[in-house]
Every structure is written in structure tokens, then in C-alpha cells.
Amino acid sequence: MKNIIKQFPVLNQYCYADTATSGLLYDGLLDWRQEHDLDVLIGGRKLSSKLGKIVSETRNTVSKFFSCKSENVALTPNFSIGINLLLEGLGKKEKVLLLKGDYPSVNWPFESRDFSISYVDISADLEEHIFNKIKSDKITLLALSLVQWLNGVKIDVEFLKTLKKEYPDLIIIADGTQFCGTESINFDTSGIDVLGASGYKWLLGGSGNGFMLFSDTVAGRFNCPTIGFNAARGNLDGKDAVSFSNRFEPGHLDSMAFGSLNYSLKFLSEIGMDVISEQIKLLSNKALSEFGNLGLLESYIIDRNVHSSIFNIAGGDKEYSKLMQNDVLCAQRGGGIRLAFHFYNTENEIDRIVKILK
């Protein structure tokens, strides 16, 4: 792991506890991007076929990484665009359940359209409250982030699988932007109908790339009108044969952006998602214990059975400035200080943060 960490120059200067805002650029990806641009500079239009293959390969890599059929993968510039395109095809009769305080790009697209919406509070018994609300309000669609952006609350993925078995007609839409890249997930067996994510955080893919994964049955509940020449894969006679997932790719896709995602997914796979998730779990448990002992966490965070490696600790401008002055890069969110730890962080860095806070 030490040799891998050496690929991230920022870590030579700072304790980077802000992956929840943006993942780090690393040497291997920089080399690939420079080589890509050099090829374009020298080869010009002759490279059009090669650049198209980069996007196609990315789709296949996403399919393999998340255990989703390649024909059910759509590449999008980010999650926000993907979810808005999706909701344009959703009928108004759906009864939607959202989480209060969830990421705006999850809740706002529903709230700006004419849906019947219910909410649940984020709490220690979140999964139980979701189940009860679905039953009492006859919910037909649940949309939520797998990991909450403000405080790192992580939904029990096994709960979603159980929920789908109990309510097979329920549409489950999940934002995995703060989850994907932290542990493995088998999409096809997850019970989730739509999993979308932007690639610039925990997947280390840089900006301008994301994806939407679809279950086999979800297309029957949507009537997405989006279309373009790329959706028909450049076939002038293909307008009426565009697949559901292709409707999310109406125009050309950036080979640099999606090639970066492709490179990083392979980079994470080479490290091993089991190794990455084990390191993140180690850091999460240590941070939960240390910050909890200092009384810096809300009680329901401590009471939950599962948590991510994102923490929102009590503190204002003074504490935030103190951390930044000591080269701990973090973010102010939701009235507190958000700290987020990826596999390239260490237990010693958490000890250092605790010492500063004390």
C-alpha cells in the first residue's frame, strides 16, 4: 500500500481528508491523460476510431466492475444529468419517498417535478423508518444516496435487497457517488433498479464522467424521450430501435473524461476492492471511536450498525482554520467539519487530527 500511496503527490504535503469533495489525481492517471492528448495532437482526426473504442471499453469496464450487464450501462457526464434525463420519462402517478437532507441532486429533481413526495428523517433506525413509510404511504419509488454527503450515514445495502423482495414493484433509485469506489457491489443482485454515480470522488476518475446502471425490468416503468445520433450509434436507420440505456447517451462522449474513468477503475481493480474496502473499514472504525470519544459526533451516528468513512464533527470556523493551518484538508458542511478517509489515508493521520482537535 505504501508504494501505491506514493502515486499521490498531494499526500507528501497534506493530510487529505476531503475525498467526499473530490478524489485525488495520481501519477499513473496523469501519464495516461498526457499520452491521450499527445495522440490527439499528433494524430488528429485519424484517431477518431481509437477514441470511440476508449468509450466503448469504459462501458465494458464499468459493467465488469459493478457486475451489471453491459447493455444496461449508460455513460453520462455526471449523476445529475443522468437522474434528470431519467425523470423526464417517469409518470406523475408515482408516489416517491426521499430522505430529508439528502444530496440536492437527488432530491431537487423530484421536488421540481409534479410528484407526490413523502420524506423520512435520517436516524439510527433509518432502514426501519423507510420500511414503515413505504408500507403506510404505499410508496412506489424510493430514491436515496447510498452514503449521505453531509455526515456519512450509509444505508444497509442488504436492507435494499430485502426491501425489493418484499416489494418487488418498488422502484429503487440510488446515488452511489459517495459509495462507489469504497467497497464492491454486485448490481444485478443488489435489488437496486437504477444506480448512478459521478466518477470524480471515490472512483478517482476526474471530472466529466459518470454512469447509470439499470435493472432488466426498470425500462418498463419509464418512457424516456431523449434521443440523438449517438444514441442510435451513428445509424441513420436506427432512430426507432434505440435501447433504453442508449437514450442516456444522445451525443458524443469525451474520450479523455471516460478514458480517465476507465483507467481508474482498472487501477482500483489492480489494488483489489477487497483490500481497499478493508482499509476504509479500518479507518472508519478508528475515526468513529476517536471522534465519538471526543464527543464530536451526533449520537445516532454512533448508534448505527454501519457507517462509511465520512464524518461530520462538531466544530466551527476556529476548529476548521486550525485543521487547515496544520495541513489537514477538509470541508465545512452542514454546520460542522466534514472529514472523509479513502484507502490512501492512514491511522496515523487520524491520530494527528485527534491531537490537533484536542
N, C-alpha and C positions, 0 to 999 in steps of 0.2 A: 504493500500500500504506500510506503514511503516513496518508492520510485514513481508511482502514479501521481502522487501529490506534487512531485517536482515539476509536473507539466503545467502547473497553475502558478504563474509568476506573482500574481496578487498576494498569494499566501506567504511570500517572502517578506512582505511589508506589513500585512494586516491579518487580524483575525476576522475572516469574512463570515459573518453570521447573518447574511442577508440574501440567501438563495431564494427565499419567498418573494423577493422583489425581482431578482434576475440571477440566473446561473452564470458561472464564470467562463470566460474564453480560456482555452488551453492550447499548448504548443502544437499538438497534433492537428487540431481543427484549423488553427491559423495557417499551418503549412498547406493543408488541403485547399483552403479558400484562396490562398495566393496562387497555387498551381492552377486552380479553376480559372481565375481571372487572367492569368498569363496565357492559358489555352485560348480564351476568348479573344484576347488582344492579338495573338498571332494568327489564330485560325479563322476568326470571324464567322461568316455565315456557313462555312464548311462544317462547323461544329454542331449545327442545328440537330442532327440526328443523335449525336452523343449527349447533348444537353437534355433531349427528350428522354433518353434512356436513364439519365440520372433521376428524373422524376418518377419514372416507372419503377426503378429499383427501390426508391424510397417507399413507394406504396407497398411493395413486397416486403420490405424490411419492417415497416410498421405492422403489417399483417402477421409476420412471424413473431415479432417482439411481444405483441399483445394477444396472440392466439385468436385472431379474427380472420375470417375468410377474406382473401384479397379483393374479391368483388364487392365486399361490404365496407371497404375502406375508401373514405374521401379525404383528399388533402385540401386544407383550407389555410389561408394566411394566418388565422388565429381562431380561437374558440368563439369569440364574439360574433364574427361574421358567420360562422357555421350555425350557431344557435338561431340567429335572426333569419337566415335562409330556411332553416327547418320550420320555424314557427309560422312562416308565410303559408305553409301547406297544412297547418293544423286547424281543424274545425273548431268553431266557437263553443260547441256543446261540451267540451272537456271541462271537468272540474279539477283544478290544479292545486297542488299542495307545495308550498315553498317554506324555507326556513327563514325566520326573522334575522336580518343582519347578514344574510349570505352575500356572496360577492355580487356587486351590482350587475355584472354582465350575465349573471344567472337570473336574478330577479327582475331587473328592469325590462328585458324583452317581453316577459309575460305581463308585467304591470302596464306596459304601454299599449297592450292589445286588449281586446274586449273578452277576457276570460273571467270565469268565476274562480276566485282565488281564496284559499284558506292558508293559514300560517301556523307553524309551531315554533315555540321558543327553543333555543339551544340550551340544553341542560344535561345533567348527569344521566337522566333516563331518556335521552333523545330518541332512541330507537323505539322504546315503548310508546312514547307520545306520538311518534309518526304512525305506528301501527293502529293505535286507538283513533287517531284523526282520520285515517283512511277508511276505517270501519264506520265511524259516526257520520262523516260528511260524504260518504260514497264517492271518494276521490277516484278519478280515472287516470291522473297523471301526476307523478312525483318528480320534481326537479330539484337537485341539490348538488353542492360541491362535496366530493369525497373527503376533502380536508378543507376546513374553514380557513380563509385567508387571514382573519384577524387574530385568532387565538389557537389555531392548530387542531381544533376538535376534529377527530377523524371518525367517520361513520364506520360501523362494523360491516365490512363487505359481505360477510357471511349472512348478516341480517337481511341484506338486499336480496340474496339468493333465496332465503326462506320466505321473504315477503312476496317474491314473484311466484313461488309455488302456491302460496295461499291465495294470491290474487293474480292469476295468470293473464288477465286482460288489462292489468295496470301497466301503463307506460312508465318506465323508469329512465329518466334522463340525468346523466351525471357529468359534472365538470371535473375532469381529472388533472387540471393544470397544477394544483399543489400536491398531487398524489403520484402521478405517472413519473417514473424515474426513481421512486423511493422503495418500491417493492414490486414483485411480479403480480400480474393479474391475468387470468385466463378469461378473456372477454366472452367467449362463446358459452361458457358455463357459469358466468357471473350473475345471471338474472337481469343484468342491465340491458336496456334496449338501445340506448344511444350513449356512447361515451365520447366526449370531446375534450380536447386539451390544446393549449398553446405550448410550443416546444422550447421556449426561451428560459424556463426556470429550471426545474429539477432534471429535465432531459438534456440540458446544456446545448441545445440546438441553435442558439442565437435567435434573433428576431425574424419575423416574416413567415413563420411556418407553424402549422398545427394540423389537426386531423379530426375527423368524426368517424366513429365506428358504429355500425348498425347491425342489429339482430336480423335474422331472416324474415321475421314477421312484421317488423315495425313499419315497413313501407305501406302496408295496407291501411294504416291509420293517418297517413299524410298524403297530401296532393300538392307536392311542391312544383310551382310553375317555372322556377328558374331554369334557364337554358342558354346555351351559347355554342359556338362552333367547336370549342374544345370539349364540351360535354358529349358531342357526337364523335369525338376523336378525329375531327377533320373530315368526316364523311358527309358529303353533301346530301346523300340519301338517307342519313341516319337520324333525322330530326324526330321521327316518331318512334324510334327504338332506343331512346336514351334511358339508361338504367337509373334507379333511384339514387345511388351513390354518385353517379356521374353528374347529376344535376347540381352538385355542390362544387363542381369544377367547370363553370361555364366559360372561363377564359384561361389564358396561358398561365402557367405556374413558374415561379422563379427558381431556376436550377441552382443558383447559389444558396438560396434560403433552404430549399428542400434537400439539396445535397448536404448541407450542414447538418440537418436533422438526421439524415441517413448515416452520416459519418459518426455522429454522437451516439446513435442507437447501437451501432456496431462497437463503438468504444465501451459503452456500458456493458454490452454483452460479453466482451472480452474480459472485463474485470469480473463479471459474474453478478447477476442480480441478487443471488443468494448472499454473496459477500457484501454487496452494497447495503442490502436491507438489514443484514446483521449489524453492520457498523452503525447505521442510522438508529436501529433499535437500542443499541448500547448507549449512544449519545442521548437519545430521548429519555431513557430510564435515568441516566445520571442527571440530566438537566431537570427533569421532573422532581427528583429527590432534592437536589440542591436548591432550586428556586422555591420549592414547597417549604423546605426547612427555614428559608428566609422570610416566609410569609408573603411572597411576591405573586402568588398565583390565586386565581379565583377558586373557591372551594370545589365547585363542580368539576373543574379540570382534574383535580386530584382524585375525585370520587369515581371518575370513569374508568372502565376496564382497559380501554385502548386510547392511545394518543399518538399524534405524529411527532415530528421533531421541530415543530413550530411552537413558540411560546410567546405569550404577551405578558410581560411582567409589569408590576406596578412601578411607576416612575414618570417624572415629568421632564421638563427641559434641562434641569440641573443634572439629573442622572444620565440623560441621553448625551448631553455635552461631555460628561465625564468619560463615558464609554468611547465616544468618538475621539476625544483627545488622547485616549490610550490605545488608539488604532484598532478599536473594535467596531467594525462596520455593521450597522443595524438600521432599523427604521422605526419611526414613531407612527403608530397606528392605533386607532380606537381608544385614545386616551392613555395609552401605555407605550411600552417599548417592545417591539417585536424582534425576537431572535430566532433564527432558523438555521439548523445544522444539517449539512449534507455529508456524504461519505468522506469528503476531503477535510472535514473538521476533526478535532481530536478531543479526548477527555481533558488533556492539559489546558486546552483553550477554554473549556467550561470552568475549570478551576481558576483560571486567570480572570474570567468575567466575574465569578463569585467574589474573588478577592477585591476587585475594583468596587463592586456593589457594596461590600462590607465596609 
